[in-house]
């Protein structure tokens, strides 16, 4: 068996002579690198938000500067039947601490005296989810309409530099036939 001679070095084309893509394609390479980089950052953010907070929305709230956020910022009571007697409704708001330290809810403010937040002040541990009860009290006569809608806002003030948490309670009160025929109206 005879060995074949090695190819001559001159027969192999040097790399400098390799064909280069036109300059217009170089722009597409640059754009592709930028889009790929942003995609990697977005995927990392989504994974971080889901693993740490349980969802992308909470990661966005943390980046926006919120220390605590409501799980659902609106509580809809639907249509309530009002019979002319005082009406008390219990509802709640679920608040989640997004920080790695304890946060205390030091006070609340509602836009109506019929809204009372209970169990305040309270402390939320890091990443804790806590249910805060709210009581609504309606009394007195309604207007002549069959149904009156309401929308009340509650602000939760924190012991951090974060903005207050805003929660909304809404619904409608329907006046029953019994209440309309009552001599009190």
C-alpha positions as a Markdown table, in Angstrom:
| # | Residue | x | y | z |
|---|---|---|---|---|
| 1 | Unk | 0.0 | 0.0 | 0.0 |
| 2 | Unk | 1.4 | 3.2 | -1.1 |
| 3 | Unk | 0.6 | 6.4 | 0.6 |
| 4 | Unk | -1.1 | 9.0 | -1.4 |
| 5 | Unk | 0.8 | 12.3 | -1.5 |
| 6 | Unk | -0.6 | 15.1 | 0.6 |
| 7 | Unk | -2.4 | 17.8 | -1.3 |
| 8 | Unk | -0.3 | 20.7 | -2.0 |
| 9 | Unk | -0.9 | 23.7 | 0.2 |
| 10 | Unk | -1.3 | 26.0 | -2.7 |
| 11 | Unk | -4.4 | 24.0 | -3.8 |
| 12 | Unk | -6.4 | 25.0 | -0.7 |
| 13 | Unk | -8.0 | 28.4 | -1.0 |
| 14 | Unk | -7.0 | 30.9 | 1.7 |
| 15 | Unk | -9.8 | 32.2 | 3.9 |
| 16 | Unk | -9.2 | 35.8 | 2.8 |
| 17 | Unk | -10.4 | 34.8 | -0.7 |
| 18 | Unk | -13.7 | 33.4 | 0.6 |
| 19 | Unk | -16.8 | 35.1 | -0.8 |
| 20 | Unk | -18.2 | 37.7 | 1.5 |
| 21 | Unk | -21.9 | 38.6 | 1.7 |
| 22 | Unk | -23.0 | 41.9 | 0.4 |
| 23 | Unk | -23.0 | 44.8 | 2.8 |
| 24 | Unk | -26.9 | 44.9 | 2.8 |
| 25 | Unk | -26.9 | 41.5 | 4.5 |
| 26 | Unk | -24.6 | 42.7 | 7.3 |
| 27 | Unk | -27.5 | 45.0 | 8.5 |
| 28 | Unk | -29.7 | 41.9 | 8.8 |
| 29 | Unk | -27.1 | 40.2 | 10.9 |
| 30 | Unk | -27.0 | 43.1 | 13.2 |
| 31 | Unk | -30.8 | 43.3 | 13.5 |
| 32 | Unk | -30.9 | 39.6 | 14.1 |
| 33 | Unk | -28.3 | 39.9 | 16.9 |
| 34 | Unk | -30.3 | 42.7 | 18.6 |
| 35 | Unk | -33.7 | 40.8 | 18.3 |
| 36 | Unk | -32.0 | 37.7 | 19.7 |
| 37 | Unk | -30.6 | 39.6 | 22.6 |
| 38 | Unk | -34.0 | 41.1 | 23.5 |
| 39 | Unk | -35.6 | 37.7 | 23.2 |
| 40 | Unk | -33.2 | 36.2 | 25.6 |
| 41 | Unk | -33.8 | 39.1 | 28.1 |
| 42 | Unk | -37.6 | 38.6 | 27.7 |
| 43 | Unk | -37.4 | 34.9 | 28.3 |
| 44 | Unk | -35.2 | 35.4 | 31.4 |
| 45 | Unk | -37.7 | 38.0 | 32.7 |
| 46 | Unk | -40.7 | 35.7 | 32.1 |
| 47 | Unk | -38.9 | 32.8 | 33.9 |
| 48 | Unk | -37.9 | 35.0 | 36.8 |
| 49 | Unk | -41.4 | 36.5 | 37.2 |
| 50 | Unk | -43.1 | 33.1 | 37.1 |
| 51 | Unk | -40.6 | 31.4 | 39.5 |
| 52 | Unk | -40.4 | 34.2 | 42.0 |
| 53 | Unk | -43.9 | 35.7 | 42.0 |
| 54 | Unk | -46.1 | 33.2 | 40.2 |
| 55 | Unk | -46.8 | 35.3 | 37.1 |
| 56 | Unk | -45.5 | 37.9 | 34.7 |
| 57 | Unk | -48.0 | 40.6 | 36.0 |
| 58 | Unk | -46.4 | 40.5 | 39.5 |
| 59 | Unk | -42.9 | 40.8 | 38.0 |
| 60 | Unk | -44.1 | 43.9 | 36.0 |
| 61 | Unk | -45.6 | 45.4 | 39.2 |
| 62 | Unk | -42.3 | 44.8 | 41.0 |
| 63 | Unk | -40.3 | 46.6 | 38.3 |
| 64 | Unk | -42.9 | 49.5 | 38.3 |
| 65 | Unk | -42.1 | 50.0 | 42.0 |
| 66 | Unk | -45.0 | 48.4 | 43.8 |
| 67 | Unk | -44.2 | 46.7 | 47.1 |
| 68 | Unk | -47.7 | 45.1 | 47.4 |
| 69 | Unk | -50.2 | 44.4 | 44.7 |
| 70 | Unk | -53.8 | 43.1 | 44.8 |
| 71 | Unk | -54.5 | 39.8 | 43.1 |
| 72 | Unk | -57.6 | 41.3 | 41.6 |
| 73 | Unk | -58.0 | 45.1 | 41.9 |
| 74 | Unk | -61.7 | 45.0 | 41.4 |
| 75 | Unk | -64.3 | 43.1 | 43.5 |
| 76 | Unk | -67.7 | 42.9 | 41.7 |
| 77 | Unk | -70.6 | 42.2 | 44.1 |
| 78 | Unk | -73.2 | 41.9 | 41.3 |
| 79 | Unk | -76.8 | 43.0 | 41.9 |
| 80 | Unk | -77.9 | 43.0 | 45.5 |
| 81 | Unk | -81.5 | 42.8 | 46.6 |
| 82 | Unk | -82.4 | 45.7 | 48.9 |
| 83 | Unk | -85.6 | 45.4 | 51.0 |
| 84 | Unk | -85.5 | 48.7 | 52.8 |
| 85 | Unk | -83.5 | 47.4 | 55.8 |
| 86 | Unk | -79.8 | 48.1 | 56.5 |
| 87 | Unk | -77.7 | 45.9 | 54.3 |
| 88 | Unk | -74.2 | 44.6 | 55.3 |
| 89 | Unk | -72.0 | 42.9 | 52.8 |
| 90 | Unk | -68.7 | 41.1 | 53.5 |
| 91 | Unk | -66.1 | 41.1 | 50.7 |
| 92 | Unk | -62.3 | 40.9 | 50.7 |
| 93 | Unk | -59.1 | 41.8 | 48.8 |
| 94 | Unk | -56.1 | 39.5 | 48.4 |
| 95 | Unk | -52.8 | 41.4 | 48.7 |
| 96 | Unk | -49.4 | 40.0 | 47.8 |
| 97 | Unk | -46.1 | 41.3 | 49.1 |
| 98 | Unk | -43.6 | 41.5 | 46.3 |
| 99 | Unk | -40.6 | 42.4 | 48.4 |
| 100 | Unk | -38.0 | 40.3 | 50.3 |
| 101 | Unk | -38.8 | 42.0 | 53.5 |
| 102 | Unk | -41.9 | 42.5 | 55.7 |
| 103 | Unk | -44.4 | 45.2 | 54.7 |
| 104 | Unk | -47.0 | 46.6 | 57.0 |
| 105 | Unk | -50.3 | 48.0 | 55.9 |
| 106 | Unk | -50.5 | 51.0 | 58.2 |
| 107 | Unk | -53.9 | 52.4 | 57.2 |
| 108 | Unk | -56.6 | 52.7 | 54.6 |
| 109 | Unk | -58.8 | 55.4 | 53.1 |
| 110 | Unk | -62.1 | 54.8 | 51.3 |
| 111 | Unk | -64.1 | 57.3 | 49.2 |
| 112 | Unk | -67.3 | 56.5 | 51.2 |
| 113 | Unk | -68.0 | 56.0 | 54.9 |
| 114 | Unk | -70.0 | 52.9 | 54.0 |
| 115 | Unk | -66.7 | 51.0 | 53.4 |
| 116 | Unk | -64.8 | 49.7 | 56.4 |
| 117 | Unk | -61.6 | 47.7 | 56.1 |
| 118 | Unk | -60.9 | 45.3 | 58.9 |
| 119 | Unk | -57.8 | 43.8 | 60.5 |
| 120 | Unk | -55.6 | 46.9 | 59.8 |
| 121 | Unk | -52.7 | 47.4 | 60.6 |
| 122 | Unk | -51.3 | 44.1 | 59.5 |
| 123 | Unk | -47.9 | 42.8 | 58.3 |
| 124 | Unk | -47.2 | 40.8 | 55.2 |
| 125 | Unk | -44.2 | 38.5 | 55.2 |
| 126 | Unk | -41.9 | 38.4 | 52.2 |
| 127 | Unk | -43.9 | 37.1 | 49.1 |
| 128 | Unk | -46.9 | 36.4 | 51.4 |
| 129 | Unk | -50.5 | 36.4 | 50.0 |
| 130 | Unk | -53.0 | 37.7 | 52.6 |
| 131 | Unk | -56.8 | 38.1 | 52.5 |
| 132 | Unk | -58.0 | 41.4 | 54.0 |
| 133 | Unk | -61.8 | 41.5 | 54.9 |
| 134 | Unk | -63.8 | 44.6 | 53.8 |
| 135 | Unk | -67.4 | 45.3 | 55.1 |
| 136 | Unk | -69.9 | 47.5 | 53.2 |
| 137 | Unk | -72.9 | 49.0 | 55.0 |
| 138 | Unk | -75.9 | 50.4 | 53.1 |
| 139 | Unk | -78.9 | 51.9 | 54.8 |
| 140 | Unk | -81.6 | 54.4 | 54.1 |
| 141 | Unk | -83.9 | 54.9 | 51.1 |
| 142 | Unk | -82.8 | 54.6 | 47.5 |
| 143 | Unk | -83.7 | 56.9 | 44.7 |
| 144 | Unk | -86.8 | 56.3 | 42.7 |
| 145 | Unk | -84.8 | 54.1 | 40.3 |
| 146 | Unk | -85.2 | 50.4 | 40.4 |
| 147 | Unk | -81.5 | 49.9 | 40.5 |
| 148 | Unk | -78.6 | 52.0 | 41.8 |
| 149 | Unk | -75.1 | 51.3 | 40.9 |
| 150 | Unk | -72.1 | 52.0 | 43.1 |
| 151 | Unk | -68.3 | 52.1 | 42.7 |
| 152 | Unk | -66.1 | 52.7 | 45.8 |
| 153 | Unk | -62.3 | 52.9 | 45.9 |
| 154 | Unk | -60.1 | 51.9 | 48.8 |
| 155 | Unk | -56.5 | 52.9 | 49.3 |
| 156 | Unk | -54.1 | 50.8 | 51.3 |
| 157 | Unk | -51.1 | 52.8 | 52.7 |
| 158 | Unk | -47.9 | 50.9 | 53.4 |
| 159 | Unk | -44.8 | 51.6 | 55.6 |
| 160 | Unk | -42.5 | 51.6 | 52.5 |
| 161 | Unk | -41.9 | 54.3 | 49.9 |
| 162 | Unk | -44.2 | 52.4 | 47.5 |
| 163 | Unk | -47.4 | 53.9 | 46.1 |
| 164 | Unk | -50.6 | 53.0 | 47.9 |
| 165 | Unk | -52.5 | 49.9 | 46.7 |
| 166 | Unk | -55.8 | 50.8 | 45.0 |
| 167 | Unk | -58.8 | 48.4 | 45.2 |
| 168 | Unk | -62.3 | 48.9 | 43.8 |
| 169 | Unk | -65.6 | 47.5 | 45.0 |
| 170 | Unk | -68.5 | 47.8 | 42.6 |
| 171 | Unk | -72.0 | 46.5 | 42.2 |
| 172 | Unk | -75.7 | 47.4 | 42.0 |
| 173 | Unk | -78.5 | 47.6 | 44.5 |
| 174 | Unk | -81.9 | 46.6 | 43.2 |
| 175 | Unk | -84.9 | 47.9 | 45.2 |
| 176 | Unk | -87.3 | 45.0 | 45.8 |
| 177 | Unk | -91.1 | 45.4 | 45.4 |
| 178 | Unk | -91.5 | 45.1 | 49.1 |
| 179 | Unk | -89.3 | 48.0 | 49.8 |
| 180 | Unk | -91.0 | 50.2 | 47.1 |
| 181 | Unk | -94.4 | 49.6 | 48.7 |
| 182 | Unk | -93.0 | 50.4 | 52.2 |
| 183 | Unk | -94.5 | 53.5 | 53.9 |
| 184 | Unk | -90.9 | 54.5 | 54.8 |
| 185 | Unk | -90.2 | 55.7 | 51.2 |
